[in-house]
Amino acid sequence: MRNEYSKLRDWYQLNVDKLDGDNDYSRRSRKLIKILPKPEQATDLEVRAIFQEVLLGLLEWAYIQSDGERAMHEYASSALSEGGFERYLNEDETNQLRKSRLWPYLTPSYR
């Protein structure tokens, strides 16, 4: 899971300029990308939350973008599947994320 997260993080940080527009979605996505923690500093729950953002949130704009090996959604989906995790966080996990420094930047915080 850490390996996939590392590849995602690296790709997004190197390719943030591919994100078009100056709208709320784009601004929020850029902020999230900027503060993505290093793999060794992220909790498992934070990593899973980032995978969820790739699949249906602020990082979905690059869903089919590839680093030359795999598409971003493939990294997220396969890591979750291989780890035995559901595709989306449940209510309890989402509540636990409120303690994370990532919380203000994640899609659920805007609901």
All heavy atoms as an XYZ file, in Angstrom:
935
protein
N       0.822     -1.186      0.000
C       0.000      0.000      0.000
C       0.878      1.266      0.000
O       0.553      2.226     -0.672
C      -0.923     -0.038      1.226
C      -2.034      0.939      1.166
S      -3.403      0.616      2.312
C      -2.745      1.184      3.845
N       1.966      1.228      0.739
C       2.879      2.391      0.796
C       3.534      2.643     -0.559
O       3.732      3.786     -0.948
C       3.966      2.183      1.852
C       3.468      2.087      3.242
C       3.056      3.413      3.760
N       2.305      3.233      4.984
C       1.885      4.197      5.725
N       2.120      5.429      5.380
N       1.194      3.959      6.798
N       3.889      1.567     -1.226
C       4.521      1.710     -2.533
C       3.588      2.392     -3.532
O       3.982      3.311     -4.253
C       4.976      0.340     -3.050
C       5.723      0.449     -4.350
O       6.656      1.240     -4.476
N       5.322     -0.344     -5.323
N       2.339      1.948     -3.551
C       1.357      2.561     -4.453
C       1.112      4.022     -4.083
O       1.031      4.881     -4.967
C       0.025      1.783     -4.423
C       0.103      0.424     -5.071
C       0.520     -0.688     -4.126
O       0.960     -0.392     -2.988
O       0.413     -1.850     -4.522
N       1.007      4.288     -2.793
C       0.810      5.672     -2.352
C       2.002      6.538     -2.775
O       1.830      7.655     -3.271
C       0.622      5.737     -0.830
C       0.635      7.157     -0.322
C      -0.458      8.004     -0.530
C       1.747      7.678      0.332
C      -0.442      9.321     -0.094
C       1.767      8.989      0.773
C       0.675      9.805      0.558
O       0.712     11.114      0.987
N       3.205      6.028     -2.601
C       4.401      6.769     -2.975
C       4.396      7.123     -4.462
O       4.704      8.259     -4.850
C       5.644      5.943     -2.635
O       6.811      6.628     -2.997
N       4.018      6.162     -5.278
C       3.958      6.420     -6.727
C       2.889      7.448     -7.063
O       3.111      8.331     -7.903
C       3.729      5.117     -7.486
C       4.956      4.220     -7.441
C       4.767      2.961     -8.239
C       6.036      2.134     -8.123
N       6.436      1.530     -9.350
N       1.737      7.339     -6.416
C       0.673      8.331     -6.626
C       1.134      9.726     -6.207
O       0.974     10.697     -6.935
C      -0.573      7.975     -5.800
C      -1.488      6.892     -6.295
C      -2.540      6.582     -5.239
C      -2.154      7.294     -7.585
N       1.673      9.809     -5.011
C       2.120     11.100     -4.475
C       3.143     11.742     -5.406
O       3.032     12.922     -5.748
C       2.715     10.910     -3.083
C       3.202     12.187     -2.437
C       3.832     11.881     -1.071
N       4.291     13.073     -0.431
C       5.514     13.581     -0.574
N       6.406     12.972     -1.354
N       5.878     14.691      0.047
N       4.129     10.973     -5.803
C       5.162     11.501     -6.704
C       4.551     11.996     -8.010
O       4.878     13.082     -8.483
C       6.220     10.433     -7.002
C       7.090     10.094     -5.813
O       7.048     10.820     -4.800
O       7.808      9.075     -5.891
N       3.658     11.203     -8.597
C       3.059     11.589     -9.875
C       2.259     12.873     -9.733
O       2.412     13.798    -10.534
C       2.187     10.470    -10.438
C       1.723     10.810    -11.822
C       2.347     10.490    -12.993
C       0.585     11.604    -12.182
N       1.649     11.027    -14.053
C       0.569     11.719    -13.584
C      -0.416     12.228    -11.454
C      -0.408     12.425    -14.278
C      -1.403     12.943    -12.137
C      -1.392     13.028    -13.533
N       1.403     12.948     -8.730
C       0.573     14.148     -8.558
C       1.429     15.381     -8.300
O       1.158     16.453     -8.847
C      -0.441     13.961     -7.428
C      -1.690     13.233     -7.863
C      -1.830     11.867     -7.640
C      -2.722     13.892     -8.509
C      -2.967     11.190     -8.045
C      -3.874     13.228     -8.916
C      -3.983     11.875     -8.684
O      -5.109     11.205     -9.089
N       2.461     15.253     -7.492
C       3.283     16.423     -7.194
C       4.084     16.876     -8.412
O       4.323     18.063     -8.576
C       4.156     16.160     -5.973
C       3.282     16.105     -4.720
C       4.040     16.052     -3.431
O       5.188     15.602     -3.368
N       3.397     16.493     -2.371
N       4.453     15.941     -9.269
C       5.169     16.312    -10.488
C       4.250     16.816    -11.593
O       4.702     17.507    -12.512
C       5.968     15.112    -11.021
C       7.191     14.711    -10.219
C       7.752     13.383    -10.729
C       8.252     15.797    -10.286
N       2.976     16.480    -11.527
C       2.048     16.780    -12.618
C       0.881     17.673    -12.222
O      -0.103     17.769    -12.961
C       1.507     15.469    -13.197
C       2.588     14.685    -13.891
O       2.948     14.980    -15.023
N       3.128     13.688    -13.216
N       0.996     18.346    -11.101
C      -0.093     19.198    -10.632
C      -0.454     20.273    -11.664
O      -1.607     20.694    -11.754
C       0.236     19.815     -9.255
C       1.371     20.819     -9.353
C      -1.002     20.437     -8.634
N       0.504     20.664    -12.485
C       0.232     21.692    -13.499
C      -0.684     21.187    -14.618
O      -1.193     21.981    -15.406
C       1.533     22.237    -14.086
C       2.411     21.161    -14.706
O       2.312     19.991    -14.306
O       3.212     21.510    -15.587
N      -0.953     19.870    -14.674
C      -1.897     19.333    -15.653
C      -3.347     19.602    -15.247
O      -4.253     19.432    -16.047
C      -1.702     17.825    -15.827
C      -0.418     17.461    -16.519
C      -0.325     15.971    -16.748
C       0.955     15.642    -17.499
N       1.034     14.230    -17.853
N      -3.532     20.001    -14.002
C      -4.873     20.305    -13.502
C      -5.303     21.658    -14.048
O      -4.674     22.674    -13.783
C      -4.857     20.323    -11.977
C      -6.137     20.655    -11.252
C      -7.248     19.677    -11.623
C      -5.906     20.632     -9.758
N      -6.358     21.647    -14.836
C      -6.840     22.866    -15.484
C      -7.740     23.670    -14.564
O      -8.393     23.130    -13.687
C      -7.641     22.524    -16.750
C      -6.763     21.961    -17.844
O      -5.570     22.304    -17.878
O      -7.276     21.168    -18.662
N      -7.779     24.954    -14.848
C      -8.782     25.808    -14.243
C      -8.383     26.480    -12.954
O      -7.448     26.090    -12.270
N      -9.145     27.522    -12.669
C      -8.995     28.266    -11.426
C     -10.365     28.311    -10.769
O     -10.952     29.357    -10.574
C      -8.464     29.683    -11.697
C      -8.151     30.413    -10.410
O      -7.787     29.743     -9.425
O      -8.303     31.644    -10.376
N     -10.882     27.131    -10.476
C     -12.177     27.012     -9.824
C     -11.981     26.365     -8.459
O     -10.867     25.996     -8.092
C     -13.133     26.193    -10.705
C     -12.539     24.861    -11.094
O     -12.091     24.092    -10.242
N     -12.499     24.577    -12.386
N     -13.046     26.225     -7.708
C     -12.957     25.693     -6.357
C     -12.345     24.287     -6.343
O     -11.470     23.993     -5.530
C     -14.340     25.691     -5.703
C     -14.289     25.308     -4.247
O     -13.513     25.927     -3.490
O     -15.017     24.368     -3.858
N     -12.802     23.420     -7.238
C     -12.277     22.057     -7.300
C     -10.764     22.066     -7.542
O     -10.008     21.390     -6.847
C     -12.991     21.271     -8.408
C     -12.463     19.867     -8.618
C     -12.959     18.797     -7.885
C     -11.461     19.610     -9.547
C     -12.481     17.504     -8.068
C     -10.980     18.321     -9.747
C     -11.491     17.280     -9.003
O     -11.001     16.007     -9.189
N     -10.322     22.840     -8.512
C      -8.894     22.889     -8.853
C      -8.068     23.447     -7.701
O      -6.994     22.919     -7.383
C      -8.676     23.740    -10.102
O      -9.329     23.170    -11.202
N      -8.541     24.494     -7.075
C      -7.809     25.085     -5.945
C      -7.700     24.092     -4.793
O      -6.635     23.932     -4.197
C      -8.487     26.371     -5.482
C      -8.257     27.559     -6.406
C      -8.770     28.861     -5.802
N     -10.216     28.861     -5.646
C     -11.086     29.206     -6.583
N     -10.651     29.609     -7.771
N     -12.387     29.191     -6.346
N      -8.796     23.424     -4.479
C      -8.784     22.449     -3.387
C      -7.875     21.267     -3.711
O      -7.148     20.771     -2.847
C     -10.200     21.990     -3.081
C     -11.027     23.084     -2.417
C     -12.498     22.769     -2.269
N     -12.774     21.422     -1.860
C     -13.880     20.756     -2.179
N     -14.820     21.322     -2.914
N     -14.072     19.526     -1.761
N      -7.909     20.816     -4.944
C      -7.058     19.708     -5.360
C      -5.580     20.088     -5.238
O      -4.774     19.309     -4.722
C      -7.386     19.293     -6.792
O      -6.584     18.207     -7.185
N      -5.238     21.260     -5.706
C      -3.836     21.719     -5.609
C      -3.373     21.791     -4.157
O      -2.244     21.419     -3.836
C      -3.681     23.071     -6.283
C      -3.669     23.010     -7.783
C      -3.362     24.382     -8.399
N      -3.619     24.339     -9.811
C      -4.736     24.786    -10.397
N      -5.696     25.344     -9.676
N      -4.889     24.681    -11.695
N      -4.238     22.293     -3.286
C      -3.878     22.377     -1.867
C      -3.629     20.992     -1.288
O      -2.669     20.792     -0.536
C      -4.987     23.079     -1.076
C      -5.053     24.556     -1.296
C      -6.200     25.168     -0.502
C      -6.358     26.635     -0.800
N      -7.520     27.212     -0.080
N      -4.495     20.042     -1.630
C      -4.317     18.677     -1.137
C      -3.006     18.090     -1.642
O      -2.238     17.508     -0.868
C      -5.501     17.799     -1.558
C      -5.407     16.310     -1.198
C      -5.245     16.126      0.309
C      -6.628     15.566     -1.711
N      -2.730     18.241     -2.904
C      -1.494     17.700     -3.483
C      -0.272     18.296     -2.798
O       0.694     17.599     -2.492
C      -1.457     17.942     -5.011
C      -2.544     17.113     -5.693
C      -0.078     17.622     -5.587
C      -2.833     17.511     -7.122
N      -0.329     19.572     -2.525
C       0.800     20.267     -1.897
C       1.120     19.722     -0.507
O       2.285     19.663     -0.129
C       0.494     21.762     -1.813
C       1.615     22.576     -1.264
C       1.270     24.058     -1.277
C       2.416     24.876     -0.716
N       2.114     26.307     -0.738
N       0.100     19.297      0.228
C       0.345     18.865      1.608
C       0.362     17.343      1.781
O       0.410     16.861      2.905
C      -0.670     19.511      2.583
C      -2.117     19.131      2.251
C      -0.525     21.009      2.624
C      -2.650     18.134      3.196
N       0.323     16.585      0.694
C       0.372     15.132      0.824
C       1.611     14.717      1.627
O       2.730     15.085      1.270
C       0.411     14.462     -0.548
C      -0.876     14.494     -1.366
C      -0.629     13.935     -2.761
C      -1.985     13.741     -0.662
N       1.408     13.969      2.696
C       2.562     13.571      3.517
C       3.458     12.558      2.812
O       3.003     11.823      1.931
C       1.926     12.956      4.763
C       0.558     12.556      4.353
C       0.153     13.464      3.228
N       4.700     12.550      3.204
C       5.618     11.533      2.706
C       5.079     10.174      3.132
O       4.423     10.046      4.169
C       7.008     11.751      3.290
C       7.659     13.019      2.811
C       9.025     13.200      3.436
C       9.630     14.504      2.948
N      10.915     14.769      3.594
N       5.350      9.142      2.346
C       4.798      7.811      2.659
C       5.090      7.345      4.086
O       4.219      6.767      4.737
C       5.460      6.904      1.625
C       5.745      7.805      0.478
C       6.094      9.136      1.089
N       6.273      7.620      4.571
C       6.626      7.152      5.916
C       5.968      7.985      7.018
O       5.961      7.583      8.180
C       8.151      7.123      6.098
C       8.828      8.472      6.005
C       9.189      8.900      4.587
O       8.805      8.235      3.612
O       9.876      9.934      4.467
N       5.383      9.119      6.668
C       4.724      9.979      7.654
C       3.205      9.834      7.644
O       2.530     10.295      8.558
C       5.100     11.440      7.408
C       6.566     11.715      7.623
C       6.972     13.116      7.200
O       6.332     13.732      6.358
N       8.048     13.604      7.788
N       2.652      9.215      6.626
C       1.199      9.069      6.500
C       0.721      7.834      7.263
O       1.381      6.800      7.260
C       0.815      8.946      5.030
N      -0.424      7.959      7.887
C      -1.033      6.791      8.529
C      -1.709      5.944      7.457
O      -1.991      6.428      6.354
C      -2.085      7.207      9.567
O      -3.189      7.818      8.898
C      -1.500      8.165     10.605
N      -1.988      4.705      7.805
C      -2.699      3.832      6.855
C      -4.052      4.431      6.484
O      -4.463      4.375      5.327
C      -2.903      2.435      7.440
C      -1.620      1.623      7.487
O      -0.616      2.037      6.863
O      -1.614      0.568      8.152
N      -4.731      5.013      7.452
C      -6.031      5.608      7.183
C      -5.908      6.808      6.244
O      -6.725      6.986      5.341
C      -6.713      6.013      8.493
C      -8.155      6.470      8.384
C      -9.040      5.402      7.747
C      -8.679      6.850      9.771
N      -4.876      7.608      6.426
C      -4.654      8.740      5.516
C      -4.362      8.260      4.098
O      -4.867      8.833      3.125
C      -3.514      9.614      6.033
C      -3.870     10.400      7.269
C      -2.681     11.098      7.907
O      -1.531     10.621      7.748
O      -2.900     12.116      8.584
N      -3.571      7.224      3.981
C      -3.267      6.657      2.662
C      -4.550      6.183      1.996
O      -4.803      6.466      0.822
C      -2.229      5.519      2.768
C      -2.119      4.749      1.467
C      -0.872      6.075      3.191
N      -5.380      5.495      2.744
C      -6.652      5.032      2.187
C      -7.549      6.197      1.798
O      -8.261      6.140      0.789
C      -7.338      4.105      3.187
C      -6.588      2.774      3.315
C      -7.157      1.876      4.387
N      -8.593      1.691      4.219
C      -9.432      1.586      5.253
N      -9.009      1.642      6.495
N     -10.717      1.413      5.018
N      -7.527      7.259      2.573
C      -8.325      8.448      2.240
C      -7.842      9.071      0.937
O      -8.651      9.513      0.111
C      -8.255      9.467      3.376
N      -6.539      9.073      0.714
C      -5.999      9.600     -0.543
C      -6.412      8.706     -1.701
O      -6.786      9.189     -2.771
C      -4.463      9.755     -0.462
C      -4.084     10.781      0.596
C      -3.884     10.122     -1.826
C      -4.721     12.156      0.425
N      -6.384      7.400     -1.505
C      -6.861      6.498     -2.558
C      -8.321      6.801     -2.894
O      -8.713      6.805     -4.061
C      -6.715      5.039     -2.131
C      -5.298      4.541     -2.037
C      -5.001      3.444     -1.255
C      -4.257      5.156     -2.729
C      -3.701      2.955     -1.167
C      -2.949      4.676     -2.651
C      -2.678      3.575     -1.866
N      -9.121      7.068     -1.872
C     -10.525      7.411     -2.112
C     -10.636      8.706     -2.909
O     -11.480      8.821     -3.792
C     -11.262      7.538     -0.775
C     -12.737      7.830     -0.935
C     -13.487      7.732      0.369
O     -13.464      6.696      1.025
N     -14.152      8.809      0.747
N      -9.771      9.667     -2.639
C      -9.782     10.919     -3.405
C      -9.449     10.667     -4.875
O      -9.992     11.321     -5.761
C      -8.803     11.935     -2.807
C      -9.168     12.439     -1.425
C     -10.408     13.311     -1.378
O     -10.826     13.852     -2.424
O     -10.968     13.456     -0.289
N      -8.576      9.721     -5.130
C      -8.236      9.367     -6.513
C      -9.455      8.755     -7.201
O      -9.728      9.050     -8.364
C      -7.052      8.375     -6.559
C      -6.845      7.825     -7.969
C      -5.773      9.027     -6.048
N     -10.178      7.937     -6.487
C     -11.298      7.202     -7.083
C     -12.562      8.042     -7.241
O     -13.337      7.809     -8.157
C     -11.594      5.954     -6.246
C     -10.449      4.933     -6.186
C     -10.775      3.824     -5.202
C     -10.160      4.371     -7.571
N     -12.775      9.026     -6.371
C     -14.020      9.787     -6.483
C     -13.981     11.175     -5.871
O     -15.012     11.747     -5.579
C     -15.192      9.012     -5.874
C     -15.141      8.691     -4.393
C     -15.552      9.839     -3.501
C     -16.062      7.527     -4.130
N     -12.809     11.737     -5.720
C     -12.748     13.031     -5.053
C     -11.862     14.039     -5.744
O     -11.835     14.154     -6.970
N     -11.099     14.733     -4.953
C     -10.297     15.851     -5.433
C      -9.129     15.448     -6.326
O      -8.531     16.299     -6.976
C      -9.767     16.668     -4.248
C     -10.838     17.408     -3.459
C     -10.239     18.021     -2.195
C     -11.481     18.479     -4.329
N      -8.813     14.182     -6.369
C      -7.715     13.726     -7.224
C      -8.220     12.903     -8.412
O      -7.439     12.361     -9.181
C      -6.704     12.916     -6.402
C      -6.102     13.659     -5.207
C      -5.163     12.760     -4.424
C      -5.401     14.930     -5.649
N      -9.517     12.870     -8.567
C     -10.130     12.090     -9.639
C      -9.808     12.648    -11.024
O      -9.892     11.928    -12.026
C     -11.651     12.043     -9.428
C     -12.362     11.106    -10.358
C     -13.860     11.063    -10.107
O     -14.366     11.849     -9.289
O     -14.514     10.237    -10.745
N      -9.407     13.890    -11.111
C      -9.086     14.494    -12.409
C      -7.996     13.716    -13.140
O      -7.904     13.772    -14.363
C      -8.693     15.967    -12.263
C      -7.483     16.211    -11.395
C      -7.473     16.440    -10.040
C      -6.122     16.245    -11.809
N      -6.191     16.601     -9.591
C      -5.331     16.492    -10.662
C      -5.487     16.080    -13.040
C      -3.943     16.593    -10.705
C      -4.099     16.176    -13.081
C      -3.349     16.439    -11.923
N      -7.188     12.959    -12.405
C      -6.112     12.181    -13.030
C      -6.400     10.678    -12.980
O      -5.481      9.877    -13.098
C      -4.787     12.484    -12.345
N      -7.641     10.333    -12.850
C      -8.081      8.938    -12.717
C      -7.414      8.026    -13.739
O      -6.918      6.955    -13.398
C      -9.602      8.907    -12.876
C     -10.269      7.591    -12.588
C     -10.684      7.280    -11.293
C     -10.537      6.680    -13.605
C     -11.339      6.081    -11.025
C     -11.187      5.483    -13.338
C     -11.576      5.194    -12.043
O     -12.219      4.008    -11.775
N      -7.386      8.433    -14.999
C      -6.830      7.574    -16.055
C      -5.412      7.968    -16.463
O      -4.832      7.346    -17.354
C      -7.740      7.537    -17.297
C      -7.900      8.921    -17.900
C      -9.073      6.903    -16.974
C      -8.587      8.940    -19.257
N      -4.844      8.975    -15.809
C      -3.467      9.358    -16.110
C      -2.522      8.262    -15.632
O      -2.778      7.593    -14.635
C      -3.118     10.688    -15.429
C      -3.928     11.859    -15.915
C      -3.613     12.205    -17.352
O      -2.468     12.226    -17.770
N      -4.666     12.459    -18.119
N      -1.430      8.094    -16.331
C      -0.481      7.024    -16.028
C       0.922      7.579    -15.803
O       1.307      8.581    -16.393
C      -0.451      6.024    -17.184
O       0.550      5.050    -16.978
N       1.664      6.876    -14.980
C       3.076      7.203    -14.776
C       3.961      6.382    -15.712
O       5.175      6.375    -15.585
C       3.475      6.974    -13.320
C       3.374      5.513    -12.896
O       2.921      4.662    -13.701
O       3.753      5.212    -11.750
N       3.339      5.684    -16.649
C       4.068      4.818    -17.568
C       3.969      3.358    -17.175
O       4.270      2.472    -17.969
N       3.562      3.109    -15.940
C       3.361      1.739    -15.469
C       1.878      1.426    -15.325
O       1.403      0.402    -15.801
C       4.037      1.530    -14.112
C       5.542      1.478    -14.176
C       6.144      1.207    -12.805
O       5.646      0.311    -12.090
O       7.102      1.908    -12.446
N       1.176      2.308    -14.608
C      -0.232      2.085    -14.315
C      -0.958      3.424    -14.241
O      -0.350      4.459    -13.983
C      -0.399      1.390    -12.964
C       0.244      0.039    -12.898
C       0.306     -0.455    -11.490
N      -0.846     -1.313    -11.203
C      -1.051     -1.877    -10.037
N      -0.226     -1.683     -9.033
N      -2.090     -2.642     -9.841
N      -2.269      3.365    -14.407
C      -3.102      4.549    -14.221
C      -3.266      4.803    -12.722
O      -3.175      3.873    -11.912
C      -4.470      4.353    -14.871
N      -3.531      6.045    -12.361
C      -3.666      6.407    -10.950
C      -4.761      5.593    -10.263
O      -4.577      5.120     -9.141
C      -3.940      7.905    -10.803
C      -2.819      8.813    -11.320
S      -1.212      8.567    -10.521
C      -0.293      7.737    -11.825
N      -5.880      5.376    -10.939
C      -6.958      4.604    -10.320
C      -6.552      3.153    -10.116
O      -7.022      2.497     -9.168
C      -8.252      4.702    -11.141
C      -8.278      3.868    -12.373
N      -8.786      2.594    -12.393
C      -7.837      4.118    -13.639
C      -8.672      2.095    -13.615
N      -8.099      3.001    -14.391
N      -5.671      2.630    -10.942
C      -5.221      1.254    -10.781
C      -4.354      1.104     -9.529
O      -4.470      0.104     -8.810
C      -4.462      0.787    -12.015
C      -5.348      0.654    -13.232
C      -4.581      0.352    -14.508
O      -3.472      0.892    -14.706
O      -5.118     -0.425    -15.314
N      -3.487      2.089     -9.281
C      -2.699      2.056     -8.042
C      -3.623      2.036     -6.832
O      -3.459      1.226     -5.920
C      -1.767      3.268     -7.942
C      -0.522      3.169     -8.775
C      -0.241      4.116     -9.747
C       0.401      2.143     -8.578
C       0.916      4.052    -10.508
C       1.561      2.062     -9.332
C       1.817      3.022    -10.298
O       2.965      2.950    -11.054
N      -4.597      2.950     -6.824
C      -5.504      3.062     -5.679
C      -6.344      1.798     -5.506
O      -6.415      1.228     -4.410
C      -6.399      4.284     -5.847
N      -6.973      1.349     -6.572
C      -7.848      0.174     -6.501
C      -7.098     -1.080     -6.104
O      -7.563     -1.856     -5.259
C      -8.547     -0.053     -7.841
O      -9.417      0.997     -8.136
N      -5.944     -1.304     -6.709
C      -5.213     -2.543     -6.414
C      -4.667     -2.542     -4.989
O      -4.694     -3.578     -4.319
C      -4.093     -2.774     -7.423
O      -3.088     -1.808     -7.313
N      -4.204     -1.405     -4.503
C      -3.687     -1.351     -3.130
C      -4.792     -1.645     -2.124
O      -4.587     -2.391     -1.160
C      -3.067      0.016     -2.859
N      -5.964     -1.068     -2.354
C      -7.083     -1.325     -1.456
C      -7.505     -2.783     -1.515
O      -7.726     -3.420     -0.478
C      -8.256     -0.404     -1.807
C      -8.037      1.074     -1.504
C      -9.161      1.906     -2.106
C      -7.921      1.313     -0.003
N      -7.593     -3.324     -2.705
C      -8.002     -4.711     -2.876
C      -7.000     -5.667     -2.241
O      -7.375     -6.583     -1.503
C      -8.158     -5.007     -4.366
O      -8.506     -6.348     -4.567
N      -5.724     -5.458     -2.519
C      -4.680     -6.329     -1.976
C      -4.603     -6.242     -0.456
O      -4.237     -7.207      0.211
C      -3.337     -5.999     -2.603
C      -3.242     -6.408     -4.057
C      -2.020     -5.856     -4.774
O      -1.089     -5.350     -4.099
O      -2.001     -5.922     -6.018
N      -4.951     -5.068      0.091
C      -4.941     -4.895      1.540
C      -6.205     -5.405      2.215
O      -6.309     -5.386      3.442
N      -7.173     -5.832      1.411
C      -8.422     -6.327      1.963
C      -9.357     -5.229      2.441
O     -10.231     -5.465      3.263
N      -9.162     -4.014      1.914
C      -9.973     -2.878      2.322
C     -11.101     -2.615      1.333
O     -10.978     -2.907      0.145
C      -9.114     -1.605      2.409
C      -8.038     -1.682      3.445
C      -6.707     -1.766      3.067
C      -8.346     -1.670      4.793
C      -5.696     -1.832      4.013
C      -7.349     -1.744      5.750
C      -6.023     -1.827      5.357
N     -12.167     -2.048      1.848
C     -13.257     -1.584      1.002
C     -12.766     -0.420      0.167
O     -11.797      0.255      0.517
C     -14.451     -1.139      1.860
C     -15.107     -2.250      2.645
C     -15.800     -3.267      1.753
O     -16.362     -2.865      0.716
O     -15.766     -4.460      2.092
N     -13.453     -0.168     -0.904
C     -13.084      0.934     -1.801
C     -13.251      2.303     -1.139
O     -12.508      3.232     -1.420
C     -13.954      0.822     -3.050
C     -13.537      1.683     -4.186
C     -14.390      1.334     -5.407
N     -14.231      2.293     -6.452
C     -13.540      2.113     -7.555
N     -12.936      0.967     -7.756
N     -13.463      3.056     -8.465
N     -14.228      2.404     -0.236
C     -14.524      3.683      0.405
C     -14.483      3.548      1.922
O     -14.798      2.488      2.463
C     -15.898      4.189     -0.046
C     -16.024      4.182     -1.545
C     -16.886      3.314     -2.187
C     -15.226      5.023     -2.321
C     -16.977      3.292     -3.572
C     -15.306      4.996     -3.699
C     -16.183      4.137     -4.315
O     -16.256      4.109     -5.683
N     -14.130      4.609      2.585
C     -14.080      4.608      4.038
C     -15.488      4.589      4.612
O     -16.397      5.202      4.062
C     -13.349      5.860      4.529
C     -11.904      6.027      4.060
C     -11.346      7.353      4.539
C     -11.040      4.877      4.531
N     -15.636      3.918      5.745
C     -16.941      3.913      6.405
C     -17.061      5.136      7.324
O     -16.121      5.925      7.453
C     -17.185      2.591      7.148
C     -16.206      2.368      8.282
O     -15.799      3.289      8.996
N     -15.808      1.114      8.484
N     -18.198      5.270      7.953
C     -18.463      6.455      8.785
C     -17.479      6.575      9.943
O     -16.982      7.655     10.247
C     -19.897      6.402      9.304
C     -20.305      7.645     10.064
C     -21.752      7.612     10.514
O     -22.533      6.787     10.003
O     -22.098      8.419     11.397
N     -17.176      5.458     10.601
C     -16.246      5.476     11.718
C     -14.846      5.900     11.265
O     -14.187      6.716     11.921
C     -16.195      4.097     12.387
C     -15.282      4.079     13.596
O     -15.463      4.943     14.489
O     -14.386      3.206     13.652
N     -14.402      5.369     10.147
C     -13.085      5.735      9.621
C     -13.054      7.212      9.224
O     -12.067      7.910      9.471
C     -12.738      4.855      8.425
C     -12.504      3.404      8.808
C     -12.501      2.465      7.626
O     -13.201      2.712      6.622
O     -11.792      1.446      7.710
N     -14.126      7.678      8.624
C     -14.206      9.088      8.252
C     -14.142      9.964      9.495
O     -13.448     10.994      9.505
C     -15.500      9.363      7.453
O     -15.476      8.551      6.272
C     -15.608     10.818      7.055
N     -14.815      9.560     10.555
C     -14.756     10.325     11.805
C     -13.349     10.324     12.396
O     -12.902     11.337     12.947
C     -15.770      9.788     12.810
C     -17.185     10.173     12.447
O     -17.430     11.189     11.787
N     -18.143      9.362     12.860
N     -12.646      9.206     12.280
C     -11.269      9.138     12.772
C     -10.357     10.108     12.007
O      -9.420     10.665     12.573
C     -10.722      7.724     12.634
C     -11.322      6.720     13.595
C     -10.769      5.330     13.327
O      -9.574      5.141     13.118
N     -11.659      4.341     13.345
N     -10.662     10.306     10.743
C      -9.855     11.212      9.911
C      -9.943     12.665     10.355
O      -9.076     13.470     10.029
C     -10.298     11.123      8.451
C      -9.596     10.119      7.584
C     -10.224     10.098      6.209
C      -8.110     10.392      7.478
N     -10.966     13.008     11.094
C     -11.119     14.388     11.570
C      -9.914     14.839     12.388
O      -9.655     16.027     12.504
C     -12.402     14.539     12.379
C     -13.652     14.386     11.548
C     -14.910     14.471     12.413
N     -16.085     14.115     11.668
C     -16.793     14.972     10.923
N     -16.425     16.231     10.846
N     -17.853     14.559     10.267
N      -9.179     13.890     12.959
C      -7.981     14.199     13.758
C      -6.740     14.400     12.891
O      -5.711     14.850     13.374
C      -7.727     13.076     14.758
C      -8.864     12.845     15.725
C      -8.613     11.600     16.548
C      -9.864     11.217     17.331
N      -9.761      9.882     17.892
N      -6.835     14.054     11.639
C      -5.695     14.128     10.723
C      -5.473     15.558     10.246
O      -6.416     16.318     10.036
C      -5.954     13.234      9.507
O      -5.025     13.496      8.479
N      -4.231     15.897     10.008
C      -3.935     17.218      9.436
C      -4.434     17.325      7.996
O      -4.586     18.411      7.454
C      -2.448     17.529      9.518
C      -1.569     16.701      8.606
C      -0.105     17.072      8.763
N       0.694     16.449      7.737
C       0.998     17.021      6.580
N       0.574     18.224      6.293
N       1.744     16.389      5.698
N      -4.730     16.189      7.381
C      -5.275     16.192      6.025
C      -6.763     16.541      5.996
O      -7.279     16.937      4.956
C      -5.098     14.815      5.372
C      -3.703     14.352      5.038
C      -3.747     12.962      4.413
C      -3.024     15.324      4.116
N      -7.451     16.377      7.116
C      -8.908     16.502      7.142
C      -9.440     17.750      6.434
O     -10.339     17.641      5.608
C      -9.439     16.433      8.571
C     -10.920     16.635      8.611
C     -11.587     17.734      9.066
C     -11.925     15.734      8.139
N     -12.946     17.570      8.918
C     -13.174     16.340      8.346
C     -11.895     14.470      7.552
C     -14.371     15.744      7.999
C     -13.088     13.864      7.203
C     -14.305     14.500      7.422
N      -8.915     18.937      6.706
C      -9.490     20.126      6.064
C      -9.385     20.116      4.538
O     -10.073     20.873      3.868
C      -8.675     21.279      6.639
C      -8.018     20.746      7.847
C      -7.845     19.278      7.639
N      -8.545     19.246      4.004
C      -8.289     19.212      2.560
C      -9.019     18.071      1.858
O      -8.971     17.994      0.627
C      -6.783     19.101      2.303
C      -6.011     20.194      2.974
C      -5.435     20.006      4.234
C      -5.870     21.438      2.367
C      -4.741     21.035      4.852
C      -5.178     22.461      2.987
C      -4.624     22.250      4.231
O      -3.945     23.274      4.842
N      -9.652     17.185      2.608
C     -10.303     16.011      2.027
C     -11.759     16.297      1.678
O     -12.415     17.109      2.328
C     -10.234     14.835      2.997
C      -8.828     14.355      3.381
C      -8.901     13.320      4.482
C      -8.099     13.817      2.153
N     -12.267     15.609      0.683
C     -13.635     15.807      0.219
C     -14.684     15.711      1.327
O     -15.565     16.562      1.391
C     -13.963     14.813     -0.921
O     -13.064     15.056     -2.009
C     -15.384     14.968     -1.402
N     -14.617     14.702      2.231
C     -15.671     14.614      3.260
C     -15.773     15.850      4.147
O     -16.829     16.137      4.684
C     -15.280     13.387      4.081
C     -14.449     12.573      3.176
C     -13.718     13.566      2.298
N     -14.696     16.597      4.309
C     -14.753     17.778      5.179
C     -15.593     18.894      4.565
O     -15.983     19.825      5.261
C     -13.339     18.298      5.481
O     -12.788     18.953      4.348
N     -15.865     18.813      3.280
C     -16.634     19.852      2.605
C     -18.127     19.533      2.560
O     -18.896     20.322      2.044
C     -16.122     20.037      1.160
C     -14.762     20.678      1.123
C     -13.616     19.900      1.053
C     -14.625     22.052      1.169
C     -12.360     20.487      1.033
C     -13.387     22.651      1.128
C     -12.246     21.849      1.059
O     -11.016     22.437      1.040
N     -18.507     18.394      3.074
C     -19.925     18.008      3.024
C     -20.690     18.603      4.171
O     -20.246     18.898      5.195
C     -20.059     16.485      3.036
C     -19.524     15.904      1.761
C     -19.734     14.409      1.728
N     -19.069     13.889      0.557
C     -18.492     12.722      0.473
N     -18.526     11.910      1.483
N     -17.915     12.326     -0.618
